[in-house]
Amino acid sequence: TVYNRGFWDGYYLGQELGEWSDVHGSKATTRKKYIGKGVHYYPKSGIAEFKLETHSLKVGDKILITGPTTGVIETEV
């Protein structure tokens, strides 16, 4: 037996999913690029070691560090 529940418009909390934003696509204002991963964290000194896999960094660059235990940290080089 096959059940067809019909077309779903994507309602969530009483609004169609397309109504959550007034523009199509993403409203992000900054572009994010993967540049590397954390290798080691030294908790006593609060210093982290990273391995850059792509691109390079210079003083003044903003970086976003994310992780399952870190959360989200935005900082500047």
C-alpha positions as a Markdown table, in Angstrom:
| # | Residue | x | y | z |
|---|---|---|---|---|
| 1 | Thr | 0.0 | 0.0 | 0.0 |
| 2 | Val | 1.3 | 3.4 | -0.9 |
| 3 | Tyr | 0.2 | 6.5 | 0.9 |
| 4 | Asn | 0.3 | 10.0 | -0.7 |
| 5 | Arg | 0.1 | 12.8 | 1.8 |
| 6 | Gly | 0.1 | 15.4 | -1.0 |
| 7 | Phe | 2.3 | 18.5 | -1.5 |
| 8 | Trp | 3.8 | 20.1 | 1.6 |
| 9 | Asp | 4.2 | 23.9 | 1.5 |
| 10 | Gly | 6.8 | 23.9 | 4.2 |
| 11 | Tyr | 4.9 | 25.6 | 7.0 |
| 12 | Tyr | 6.7 | 26.2 | 10.3 |
| 13 | Leu | 5.2 | 28.2 | 13.1 |
| 14 | Gly | 2.3 | 29.3 | 11.0 |
| 15 | Gln | 4.5 | 30.8 | 8.2 |
| 16 | Glu | 5.7 | 29.4 | 4.9 |
| 17 | Leu | 9.4 | 28.8 | 4.9 |
| 18 | Gly | 9.9 | 31.4 | 2.1 |
| 19 | Glu | 8.3 | 34.1 | 4.3 |
| 20 | Trp | 11.1 | 34.1 | 6.9 |
| 21 | Ser | 13.3 | 36.4 | 4.8 |
| 22 | Asp | 12.3 | 39.3 | 2.5 |
| 23 | Val | 15.0 | 38.4 | 0.0 |
| 24 | His | 15.9 | 35.3 | -2.0 |
| 25 | Gly | 18.9 | 33.3 | -0.9 |
| 26 | Ser | 21.3 | 34.3 | 1.9 |
| 27 | Lys | 21.4 | 37.6 | 3.7 |
| 28 | Ala | 24.9 | 37.0 | 5.0 |
| 29 | Thr | 27.1 | 40.1 | 4.8 |
| 30 | Thr | 30.5 | 38.4 | 5.2 |
| 31 | Arg | 32.0 | 35.6 | 3.2 |
| 32 | Lys | 33.5 | 32.7 | 5.1 |
| 33 | Lys | 36.4 | 30.5 | 3.8 |
| 34 | Tyr | 37.8 | 27.4 | 5.4 |
| 35 | Ile | 41.5 | 28.0 | 6.1 |
| 36 | Gly | 42.6 | 25.2 | 8.5 |
| 37 | Lys | 41.9 | 23.3 | 11.6 |
| 38 | Gly | 42.9 | 23.4 | 15.3 |
| 39 | Val | 45.8 | 21.1 | 16.2 |
| 40 | His | 46.2 | 21.7 | 19.9 |
| 41 | Tyr | 44.9 | 23.9 | 22.7 |
| 42 | Tyr | 47.0 | 24.7 | 25.7 |
| 43 | Pro | 44.4 | 25.4 | 28.5 |
| 44 | Lys | 46.9 | 26.8 | 31.1 |
| 45 | Ser | 48.0 | 29.7 | 28.8 |
| 46 | Gly | 44.8 | 29.9 | 26.7 |
| 47 | Ile | 46.8 | 29.5 | 23.5 |
| 48 | Ala | 45.7 | 27.4 | 20.5 |
| 49 | Glu | 47.8 | 26.0 | 17.6 |
| 50 | Phe | 46.3 | 25.9 | 14.1 |
| 51 | Lys | 47.4 | 24.2 | 10.9 |
| 52 | Leu | 46.7 | 26.4 | 7.9 |
| 53 | Glu | 45.7 | 24.3 | 5.0 |
| 54 | Thr | 44.6 | 27.0 | 2.5 |
| 55 | His | 45.3 | 30.7 | 2.1 |
| 56 | Ser | 47.4 | 32.7 | 4.4 |
| 57 | Leu | 46.8 | 35.2 | 7.3 |
| 58 | Lys | 48.1 | 38.7 | 7.9 |
| 59 | Val | 47.8 | 41.0 | 10.9 |
| 60 | Gly | 44.4 | 42.6 | 10.9 |
| 61 | Asp | 42.5 | 39.6 | 9.3 |
| 62 | Lys | 39.4 | 38.6 | 11.1 |
| 63 | Ile | 39.0 | 34.8 | 11.8 |
| 64 | Leu | 36.0 | 32.8 | 13.0 |
| 65 | Ile | 36.8 | 29.7 | 15.1 |
| 66 | Thr | 34.1 | 27.1 | 15.4 |
| 67 | Gly | 33.9 | 23.7 | 17.1 |
| 68 | Pro | 31.8 | 21.3 | 19.0 |
| 69 | Thr | 33.2 | 22.3 | 22.4 |
| 70 | Thr | 34.5 | 25.8 | 21.4 |
| 71 | Gly | 31.3 | 27.2 | 20.1 |
| 72 | Val | 31.9 | 30.3 | 18.0 |
| 73 | Ile | 34.8 | 32.7 | 18.6 |
| 74 | Glu | 35.4 | 35.7 | 16.3 |
| 75 | Thr | 38.8 | 37.3 | 16.7 |
| 76 | Glu | 41.5 | 39.3 | 14.8 |
| 77 | Val | 45.0 | 38.2 | 13.9 |
